[in-house]
Amino acid sequence: MSKSKPQKDEFLPTSADRATPFRTTSVILQAVDERFVAQEIRIRRQTLKHVSDIEEEFTFMKEDIKRVKAVLREKLAQQLSATSYGALAGFACHPR
């Protein structure tokens, strides 16, 4: 029983054998790329939602501040007019 020695050519990979790892790598990279794209889309949507929520809250706060300023102006004007009227009335009532 003599065993034949394998030829050197039997150990060399064929072009099909060499292409298989590249195809596998390409498929893996494409899948990773798709996941990154999906993740980027999700992050952008979340960021846009947060920004629009903040803008909406800012708008509400601006309107609240306008109302507070209007109330303060009204109260301050009433207080100033009452104070100046009281000072004049007190002066007229108590001559020196």
Backbone as XML, in Angstrom:
<?xml version="1.0"?>
<chain id="A" units="angstrom">
  <residue number="1" name="MET">
    <atom name="N" x="0.818" y="-1.167" z="0.000"/>
    <atom name="CA" x="0.000" y="0.000" z="0.000"/>
    <atom name="C" x="0.868" y="1.238" z="0.000"/>
  </residue>
  <residue number="2" name="SER">
    <atom name="N" x="1.017" y="1.697" z="-1.059"/>
    <atom name="CA" x="1.798" y="2.917" z="-1.137"/>
    <atom name="C" x="0.861" y="4.097" z="-1.296"/>
  </residue>
  <residue number="3" name="LYS">
    <atom name="N" x="1.119" y="5.078" z="-0.508"/>
    <atom name="CA" x="0.297" y="6.287" z="-0.591"/>
    <atom name="C" x="0.975" y="7.239" z="-1.544"/>
  </residue>
  <residue number="4" name="SER">
    <atom name="N" x="0.158" y="7.859" z="-2.339"/>
    <atom name="CA" x="0.739" y="8.816" z="-3.269"/>
    <atom name="C" x="0.883" y="10.161" z="-2.573"/>
  </residue>
  <residue number="5" name="LYS">
    <atom name="N" x="1.900" y="10.825" z="-2.883"/>
    <atom name="CA" x="2.125" y="12.146" z="-2.308"/>
    <atom name="C" x="1.215" y="13.138" z="-3.011"/>
  </residue>
  <residue number="6" name="PRO">
    <atom name="N" x="0.593" y="14.024" z="-2.230"/>
    <atom name="CA" x="-0.238" y="15.040" z="-2.878"/>
    <atom name="C" x="0.637" y="16.006" z="-3.658"/>
  </residue>
  <residue number="7" name="GLN">
    <atom name="N" x="0.131" y="16.440" z="-4.724"/>
    <atom name="CA" x="0.847" y="17.392" z="-5.558"/>
    <atom name="C" x="0.779" y="18.779" z="-4.913"/>
  </residue>
  <residue number="8" name="LYS">
    <atom name="N" x="1.691" y="19.621" z="-5.245"/>
    <atom name="CA" x="1.697" y="20.981" z="-4.707"/>
    <atom name="C" x="0.444" y="21.725" z="-5.127"/>
  </residue>
  <residue number="9" name="ASP">
    <atom name="N" x="-0.046" y="21.475" z="-6.313"/>
    <atom name="CA" x="-1.223" y="22.186" z="-6.813"/>
    <atom name="C" x="-2.469" y="21.881" z="-5.987"/>
  </residue>
  <residue number="10" name="GLU">
    <atom name="N" x="-2.518" y="20.743" z="-5.339"/>
    <atom name="CA" x="-3.692" y="20.386" z="-4.543"/>
    <atom name="C" x="-3.809" y="21.274" z="-3.302"/>
  </residue>
  <residue number="11" name="PHE">
    <atom name="N" x="-2.723" y="21.810" z="-2.819"/>
    <atom name="CA" x="-2.740" y="22.644" z="-1.623"/>
    <atom name="C" x="-3.021" y="24.117" z="-1.918"/>
  </residue>
  <residue number="12" name="LEU">
    <atom name="N" x="-2.844" y="24.532" z="-3.134"/>
    <atom name="CA" x="-3.072" y="25.932" z="-3.479"/>
    <atom name="C" x="-4.566" y="26.201" z="-3.604"/>
  </residue>
  <residue number="13" name="PRO">
    <atom name="N" x="-5.034" y="27.269" z="-2.964"/>
    <atom name="CA" x="-6.466" y="27.577" z="-3.077"/>
    <atom name="C" x="-6.790" y="28.076" z="-4.483"/>
  </residue>
  <residue number="14" name="THR">
    <atom name="N" x="-7.954" y="27.723" z="-4.932"/>
    <atom name="CA" x="-8.396" y="28.177" z="-6.248"/>
    <atom name="C" x="-8.938" y="29.594" z="-6.117"/>
  </residue>
  <residue number="15" name="SER">
    <atom name="N" x="-9.189" y="30.217" z="-7.230"/>
    <atom name="CA" x="-9.721" y="31.584" z="-7.185"/>
    <atom name="C" x="-11.099" y="31.609" z="-6.535"/>
  </residue>
  <residue number="16" name="ALA">
    <atom name="N" x="-11.878" y="30.543" z="-6.680"/>
    <atom name="CA" x="-13.192" y="30.470" z="-6.033"/>
    <atom name="C" x="-13.031" y="30.394" z="-4.520"/>
  </residue>
  <residue number="17" name="ASP">
    <atom name="N" x="-12.018" y="29.636" z="-4.074"/>
    <atom name="CA" x="-11.766" y="29.533" z="-2.636"/>
    <atom name="C" x="-11.322" y="30.872" z="-2.047"/>
  </residue>
  <residue number="18" name="ARG">
    <atom name="N" x="-10.566" y="31.625" z="-2.806"/>
    <atom name="CA" x="-10.101" y="32.928" z="-2.329"/>
    <atom name="C" x="-11.221" y="33.965" z="-2.338"/>
  </residue>
  <residue number="19" name="ALA">
    <atom name="N" x="-12.170" y="33.847" z="-3.235"/>
    <atom name="CA" x="-13.256" y="34.821" z="-3.343"/>
    <atom name="C" x="-14.278" y="34.655" z="-2.230"/>
  </residue>
  <residue number="20" name="THR">
    <atom name="N" x="-14.423" y="33.460" z="-1.698"/>
    <atom name="CA" x="-15.432" y="33.198" z="-0.668"/>
    <atom name="C" x="-15.233" y="34.061" z="0.577"/>
  </residue>
  <residue number="21" name="PRO">
    <atom name="N" x="-14.041" y="34.170" z="1.150"/>
    <atom name="CA" x="-13.891" y="35.041" z="2.325"/>
    <atom name="C" x="-14.189" y="36.508" z="2.009"/>
  </residue>
  <residue number="22" name="PHE">
    <atom name="N" x="-13.860" y="36.943" z="0.809"/>
    <atom name="CA" x="-14.146" y="38.330" z="0.440"/>
    <atom name="C" x="-15.647" y="38.565" z="0.343"/>
  </residue>
  <residue number="23" name="ARG">
    <atom name="N" x="-16.367" y="37.598" z="-0.212"/>
    <atom name="CA" x="-17.832" y="37.724" z="-0.282"/>
    <atom name="C" x="-18.424" y="37.745" z="1.123"/>
  </residue>
  <residue number="24" name="THR">
    <atom name="N" x="-17.924" y="36.872" z="1.975"/>
    <atom name="CA" x="-18.415" y="36.824" z="3.352"/>
    <atom name="C" x="-18.136" y="38.146" z="4.059"/>
  </residue>
  <residue number="25" name="THR">
    <atom name="N" x="-16.940" y="38.656" z="3.905"/>
    <atom name="CA" x="-16.577" y="39.937" z="4.510"/>
    <atom name="C" x="-17.444" y="41.056" z="3.967"/>
  </residue>
  <residue number="26" name="SER">
    <atom name="N" x="-17.696" y="41.027" z="2.681"/>
    <atom name="CA" x="-18.531" y="42.052" z="2.061"/>
    <atom name="C" x="-19.949" y="42.017" z="2.615"/>
  </residue>
  <residue number="27" name="VAL">
    <atom name="N" x="-20.499" y="40.823" z="2.784"/>
    <atom name="CA" x="-21.854" y="40.684" z="3.330"/>
    <atom name="C" x="-21.894" y="41.184" z="4.771"/>
  </residue>
  <residue number="28" name="ILE">
    <atom name="N" x="-20.885" y="40.831" z="5.548"/>
    <atom name="CA" x="-20.828" y="41.277" z="6.949"/>
    <atom name="C" x="-20.725" y="42.795" z="7.023"/>
  </residue>
  <residue number="29" name="LEU">
    <atom name="N" x="-19.856" y="43.381" z="6.220"/>
    <atom name="CA" x="-19.700" y="44.836" z="6.231"/>
    <atom name="C" x="-20.969" y="45.539" z="5.781"/>
  </residue>
  <residue number="30" name="GLN">
    <atom name="N" x="-21.661" y="44.975" z="4.817"/>
    <atom name="CA" x="-22.914" y="45.568" z="4.358"/>
    <atom name="C" x="-23.964" y="45.530" z="5.471"/>
  </residue>
  <residue number="31" name="ALA">
    <atom name="N" x="-24.039" y="44.416" z="6.200"/>
    <atom name="CA" x="-24.991" y="44.310" z="7.310"/>
    <atom name="C" x="-24.656" y="45.313" z="8.411"/>
  </residue>
  <residue number="32" name="VAL">
    <atom name="N" x="-23.377" y="45.459" z="8.719"/>
    <atom name="CA" x="-22.953" y="46.429" z="9.740"/>
    <atom name="C" x="-23.295" y="47.845" z="9.286"/>
  </residue>
  <residue number="33" name="ASP">
    <atom name="N" x="-23.046" y="48.129" z="8.018"/>
    <atom name="CA" x="-23.354" y="49.450" z="7.471"/>
    <atom name="C" x="-24.847" y="49.745" z="7.564"/>
  </residue>
  <residue number="34" name="GLU">
    <atom name="N" x="-25.681" y="48.757" z="7.260"/>
    <atom name="CA" x="-27.134" y="48.952" z="7.354"/>
    <atom name="C" x="-27.556" y="49.232" z="8.790"/>
  </residue>
  <residue number="35" name="ARG">
    <atom name="N" x="-26.936" y="48.556" z="9.742"/>
    <atom name="CA" x="-27.268" y="48.809" z="11.147"/>
    <atom name="C" x="-26.849" y="50.209" z="11.567"/>
  </residue>
  <residue number="36" name="PHE">
    <atom name="N" x="-25.676" y="50.653" z="11.093"/>
    <atom name="CA" x="-25.234" y="52.015" z="11.406"/>
    <atom name="C" x="-26.183" y="53.046" z="10.816"/>
  </residue>
  <residue number="37" name="VAL">
    <atom name="N" x="-26.643" y="52.817" z="9.599"/>
    <atom name="CA" x="-27.582" y="53.746" z="8.965"/>
    <atom name="C" x="-28.882" y="53.783" z="9.758"/>
  </residue>
  <residue number="38" name="ALA">
    <atom name="N" x="-29.389" y="52.617" z="10.151"/>
    <atom name="CA" x="-30.621" y="52.568" z="10.940"/>
    <atom name="C" x="-30.438" y="53.272" z="12.282"/>
  </residue>
  <residue number="39" name="GLN">
    <atom name="N" x="-29.288" y="53.077" z="12.909"/>
    <atom name="CA" x="-29.011" y="53.728" z="14.193"/>
    <atom name="C" x="-28.920" y="55.244" z="14.022"/>
  </residue>
  <residue number="40" name="GLU">
    <atom name="N" x="-28.288" y="55.687" z="12.947"/>
    <atom name="CA" x="-28.174" y="57.123" z="12.690"/>
    <atom name="C" x="-29.550" y="57.746" z="12.476"/>
  </residue>
  <residue number="41" name="ILE">
    <atom name="N" x="-30.409" y="57.058" z="11.724"/>
    <atom name="CA" x="-31.766" y="57.564" z="11.493"/>
    <atom name="C" x="-32.511" y="57.667" z="12.815"/>
  </residue>
  <residue number="42" name="ARG">
    <atom name="N" x="-32.391" y="56.642" z="13.663"/>
    <atom name="CA" x="-33.078" y="56.651" z="14.954"/>
    <atom name="C" x="-32.570" y="57.798" z="15.831"/>
  </residue>
  <residue number="43" name="ILE">
    <atom name="N" x="-31.266" y="58.009" z="15.860"/>
    <atom name="CA" x="-30.684" y="59.084" z="16.676"/>
    <atom name="C" x="-31.130" y="60.445" z="16.160"/>
  </residue>
  <residue number="44" name="ARG">
    <atom name="N" x="-31.151" y="60.615" z="14.836"/>
    <atom name="CA" x="-31.585" y="61.904" z="14.274"/>
    <atom name="C" x="-33.045" y="62.192" z="14.600"/>
  </residue>
  <residue number="45" name="ARG">
    <atom name="N" x="-33.891" y="61.167" z="14.522"/>
    <atom name="CA" x="-35.313" y="61.362" z="14.860"/>
    <atom name="C" x="-35.478" y="61.752" z="16.322"/>
  </residue>
  <residue number="46" name="GLN">
    <atom name="N" x="-34.750" y="61.077" z="17.207"/>
    <atom name="CA" x="-34.836" y="61.403" z="18.631"/>
    <atom name="C" x="-34.335" y="62.819" z="18.899"/>
  </residue>
  <residue number="47" name="THR">
    <atom name="N" x="-33.249" y="63.191" z="18.248"/>
    <atom name="CA" x="-32.699" y="64.533" z="18.424"/>
    <atom name="C" x="-33.679" y="65.585" z="17.929"/>
  </residue>
  <residue number="48" name="LEU">
    <atom name="N" x="-34.275" y="65.340" z="16.771"/>
    <atom name="CA" x="-35.254" y="66.276" z="16.225"/>
    <atom name="C" x="-36.449" y="66.414" z="17.155"/>
  </residue>
  <residue number="49" name="LYS">
    <atom name="N" x="-36.899" y="65.303" z="17.728"/>
    <atom name="CA" x="-38.025" y="65.352" z="18.660"/>
    <atom name="C" x="-37.659" y="66.175" z="19.894"/>
  </residue>
  <residue number="50" name="HIS">
    <atom name="N" x="-36.459" y="65.951" z="20.442"/>
    <atom name="CA" x="-36.031" y="66.713" z="21.618"/>
    <atom name="C" x="-35.926" y="68.207" z="21.303"/>
  </residue>
  <residue number="51" name="VAL">
    <atom name="N" x="-35.373" y="68.535" z="20.154"/>
    <atom name="CA" x="-35.219" y="69.944" z="19.776"/>
    <atom name="C" x="-36.584" y="70.597" z="19.612"/>
  </residue>
  <residue number="52" name="SER">
    <atom name="N" x="-37.511" y="69.908" z="18.944"/>
    <atom name="CA" x="-38.835" y="70.510" z="18.759"/>
    <atom name="C" x="-39.580" y="70.610" z="20.084"/>
  </residue>
  <residue number="53" name="ASP">
    <atom name="N" x="-39.392" y="69.648" z="20.998"/>
    <atom name="CA" x="-40.000" y="69.750" z="22.329"/>
    <atom name="C" x="-39.447" y="70.954" z="23.085"/>
  </residue>
  <residue number="54" name="ILE">
    <atom name="N" x="-38.141" y="71.164" z="22.995"/>
    <atom name="CA" x="-37.515" y="72.298" z="23.675"/>
    <atom name="C" x="-38.007" y="73.613" z="23.075"/>
  </residue>
  <residue number="55" name="GLU">
    <atom name="N" x="-38.118" y="73.670" z="21.746"/>
    <atom name="CA" x="-38.615" y="74.892" z="21.104"/>
    <atom name="C" x="-40.050" y="75.181" z="21.526"/>
  </residue>
  <residue number="56" name="GLU">
    <atom name="N" x="-40.873" y="74.135" z="21.610"/>
    <atom name="CA" x="-42.263" y="74.319" z="22.035"/>
    <atom name="C" x="-42.320" y="74.821" z="23.477"/>
  </residue>
  <residue number="57" name="GLU">
    <atom name="N" x="-41.535" y="74.221" z="24.350"/>
    <atom name="CA" x="-41.490" y="74.656" z="25.748"/>
    <atom name="C" x="-40.992" y="76.095" z="25.850"/>
  </residue>
  <residue number="58" name="PHE">
    <atom name="N" x="-40.007" y="76.448" z="25.050"/>
    <atom name="CA" x="-39.483" y="77.809" z="25.032"/>
    <atom name="C" x="-40.574" y="78.796" z="24.621"/>
  </residue>
  <residue number="59" name="THR">
    <atom name="N" x="-41.361" y="78.434" z="23.614"/>
    <atom name="CA" x="-42.458" y="79.297" z="23.164"/>
    <atom name="C" x="-43.475" y="79.493" z="24.285"/>
  </residue>
  <residue number="60" name="PHE">
    <atom name="N" x="-43.829" y="78.405" z="24.979"/>
    <atom name="CA" x="-44.769" y="78.517" z="26.098"/>
    <atom name="C" x="-44.200" y="79.416" z="27.198"/>
  </residue>
  <residue number="61" name="MET">
    <atom name="N" x="-42.924" y="79.258" z="27.497"/>
    <atom name="CA" x="-42.304" y="80.074" z="28.539"/>
    <atom name="C" x="-42.278" y="81.547" z="28.144"/>
  </residue>
  <residue number="62" name="LYS">
    <atom name="N" x="-42.017" y="81.834" z="26.868"/>
    <atom name="CA" x="-42.028" y="83.227" z="26.414"/>
    <atom name="C" x="-43.409" y="83.845" z="26.612"/>
  </residue>
  <residue number="63" name="GLU">
    <atom name="N" x="-44.448" y="83.101" z="26.270"/>
    <atom name="CA" x="-45.807" y="83.614" z="26.452"/>
    <atom name="C" x="-46.121" y="83.810" z="27.935"/>
  </residue>
  <residue number="64" name="ASP">
    <atom name="N" x="-45.692" y="82.878" z="28.773"/>
    <atom name="CA" x="-45.897" y="83.028" z="30.220"/>
    <atom name="C" x="-45.194" y="84.278" z="30.743"/>
  </residue>
  <residue number="65" name="ILE">
    <atom name="N" x="-43.983" y="84.509" z="30.295"/>
    <atom name="CA" x="-43.231" y="85.689" z="30.735"/>
    <atom name="C" x="-43.920" y="86.965" z="30.273"/>
  </residue>
  <residue number="66" name="LYS">
    <atom name="N" x="-44.464" y="86.961" z="29.063"/>
    <atom name="CA" x="-45.193" y="88.140" z="28.580"/>
    <atom name="C" x="-46.395" y="88.425" z="29.475"/>
  </residue>
  <residue number="67" name="ARG">
    <atom name="N" x="-47.110" y="87.360" z="29.877"/>
    <atom name="CA" x="-48.270" y="87.553" z="30.751"/>
    <atom name="C" x="-47.839" y="88.069" z="32.120"/>
  </residue>
  <residue number="68" name="VAL">
    <atom name="N" x="-46.768" y="87.523" z="32.662"/>
    <atom name="CA" x="-46.269" y="87.967" z="33.971"/>
    <atom name="C" x="-45.839" y="89.428" z="33.893"/>
  </residue>
  <residue number="69" name="LYS">
    <atom name="N" x="-45.158" y="89.796" z="32.821"/>
    <atom name="CA" x="-44.735" y="91.186" z="32.660"/>
    <atom name="C" x="-45.938" y="92.118" z="32.567"/>
  </residue>
  <residue number="70" name="ALA">
    <atom name="N" x="-46.978" y="91.689" z="31.856"/>
    <atom name="CA" x="-48.177" y="92.528" z="31.742"/>
    <atom name="C" x="-48.833" y="92.711" z="33.108"/>
  </residue>
  <residue number="71" name="VAL">
    <atom name="N" x="-48.927" y="91.638" z="33.878"/>
    <atom name="CA" x="-49.526" y="91.727" z="35.212"/>
    <atom name="C" x="-48.673" y="92.626" z="36.104"/>
  </residue>
  <residue number="72" name="LEU">
    <atom name="N" x="-47.359" y="92.472" z="36.049"/>
    <atom name="CA" x="-46.485" y="93.309" z="36.869"/>
    <atom name="C" x="-46.595" y="94.778" z="36.486"/>
  </residue>
  <residue number="73" name="ARG">
    <atom name="N" x="-46.650" y="95.055" z="35.184"/>
    <atom name="CA" x="-46.808" y="96.454" z="34.757"/>
    <atom name="C" x="-48.116" y="97.036" z="35.291"/>
  </residue>
  <residue number="74" name="GLU">
    <atom name="N" x="-49.183" y="96.237" z="35.182"/>
    <atom name="CA" x="-50.493" y="96.709" z="35.654"/>
    <atom name="C" x="-50.465" y="96.946" z="37.165"/>
  </residue>
  <residue number="75" name="LYS">
    <atom name="N" x="-49.944" y="95.986" z="37.921"/>
    <atom name="CA" x="-49.897" y="96.113" z="39.381"/>
    <atom name="C" x="-48.971" y="97.251" z="39.799"/>
  </residue>
  <residue number="76" name="LEU">
    <atom name="N" x="-47.830" y="97.356" z="39.146"/>
    <atom name="CA" x="-46.881" y="98.404" z="39.475"/>
    <atom name="C" x="-47.465" y="99.773" z="39.146"/>
  </residue>
  <residue number="77" name="ALA">
    <atom name="N" x="-48.152" y="99.880" z="38.034"/>
    <atom name="CA" x="-48.770" y="101.158" z="37.666"/>
    <atom name="C" x="-49.840" y="101.535" z="38.683"/>
  </residue>
  <residue number="78" name="GLN">
    <atom name="N" x="-50.630" y="100.548" z="39.117"/>
    <atom name="CA" x="-51.650" y="100.827" z="40.120"/>
    <atom name="C" x="-50.995" y="101.238" z="41.433"/>
  </residue>
  <residue number="79" name="GLN">
    <atom name="N" x="-49.940" y="100.560" z="41.798"/>
    <atom name="CA" x="-49.261" y="100.872" z="43.046"/>
    <atom name="C" x="-48.624" y="102.257" z="42.981"/>
  </residue>
  <residue number="80" name="LEU">
    <atom name="N" x="-47.997" y="102.570" z="41.852"/>
    <atom name="CA" x="-47.387" y="103.886" z="41.713"/>
    <atom name="C" x="-48.436" y="104.983" z="41.739"/>
  </residue>
  <residue number="81" name="SER">
    <atom name="N" x="-49.545" y="104.762" z="41.059"/>
    <atom name="CA" x="-50.577" y="105.800" z="41.045"/>
    <atom name="C" x="-51.214" y="105.930" z="42.429"/>
  </residue>
  <residue number="82" name="ALA">
    <atom name="N" x="-51.403" y="104.829" z="43.134"/>
    <atom name="CA" x="-51.975" y="104.888" z="44.481"/>
    <atom name="C" x="-50.996" y="105.554" z="45.439"/>
  </residue>
  <residue number="83" name="THR">
    <atom name="N" x="-49.736" y="105.275" z="45.291"/>
    <atom name="CA" x="-48.731" y="105.869" z="46.168"/>
    <atom name="C" x="-48.630" y="107.367" z="45.921"/>
  </residue>
  <residue number="84" name="SER">
    <atom name="N" x="-48.573" y="107.764" z="44.685"/>
    <atom name="CA" x="-48.452" y="109.191" z="44.397"/>
    <atom name="C" x="-49.745" y="109.915" z="44.765"/>
  </residue>
  <residue number="85" name="TYR">
    <atom name="N" x="-50.877" y="109.287" z="44.571"/>
    <atom name="CA" x="-52.146" y="109.901" z="44.963"/>
    <atom name="C" x="-52.214" y="110.040" z="46.477"/>
  </residue>
  <residue number="86" name="GLY">
    <atom name="N" x="-51.790" y="108.998" z="47.172"/>
    <atom name="CA" x="-51.796" y="109.040" z="48.641"/>
    <atom name="C" x="-50.857" y="110.111" z="49.159"/>
  </residue>
  <residue number="87" name="ALA">
    <atom name="N" x="-49.743" y="110.281" z="48.513"/>
    <atom name="CA" x="-48.793" y="111.301" z="48.948"/>
    <atom name="C" x="-49.383" y="112.679" z="48.737"/>
  </residue>
  <residue number="88" name="LEU">
    <atom name="N" x="-50.025" y="112.867" z="47.602"/>
    <atom name="CA" x="-50.653" y="114.161" z="47.346"/>
    <atom name="C" x="-51.844" y="114.378" z="48.261"/>
  </residue>
  <residue number="89" name="ALA">
    <atom name="N" x="-52.611" y="113.320" z="48.466"/>
    <atom name="CA" x="-53.781" y="113.444" z="49.339"/>
    <atom name="C" x="-53.338" y="113.712" z="50.770"/>
  </residue>
  <residue number="90" name="GLY">
    <atom name="N" x="-52.302" y="113.053" z="51.198"/>
    <atom name="CA" x="-51.785" y="113.273" z="52.546"/>
    <atom name="C" x="-51.243" y="114.683" z="52.705"/>
  </residue>
  <residue number="91" name="PHE">
    <atom name="N" x="-50.642" y="115.209" z="51.681"/>
    <atom name="CA" x="-50.114" y="116.553" z="51.723"/>
    <atom name="C" x="-51.249" y="117.558" z="51.812"/>
  </residue>
  <residue number="92" name="ALA">
    <atom name="N" x="-52.291" y="117.296" z="51.049"/>
    <atom name="CA" x="-53.422" y="118.222" z="51.051"/>
    <atom name="C" x="-54.173" y="118.158" z="52.372"/>
  </residue>
  <residue number="93" name="CYS">
    <atom name="N" x="-54.214" y="116.983" z="52.973"/>
    <atom name="CA" x="-54.963" y="116.831" z="54.212"/>
    <atom name="C" x="-54.205" y="117.384" z="55.414"/>
  </residue>
  <residue number="94" name="HIS">
    <atom name="N" x="-52.907" y="117.366" z="55.341"/>
    <atom name="CA" x="-52.100" y="117.810" z="56.472"/>
    <atom name="C" x="-51.206" y="118.959" z="56.043"/>
  </residue>
  <residue number="95" name="PRO">
    <atom name="N" x="-51.736" y="120.117" z="56.027"/>
    <atom name="CA" x="-50.888" y="121.235" z="55.629"/>
    <atom name="C" x="-49.869" y="121.533" z="56.718"/>
  </residue>
  <residue number="96" name="ARG">
    <atom name="N" x="-48.806" y="122.104" z="56.347"/>
    <atom name="CA" x="-47.756" y="122.416" z="57.310"/>
    <atom name="C" x="-47.946" y="123.760" z="57.894"/>
  </residue>
</chain>
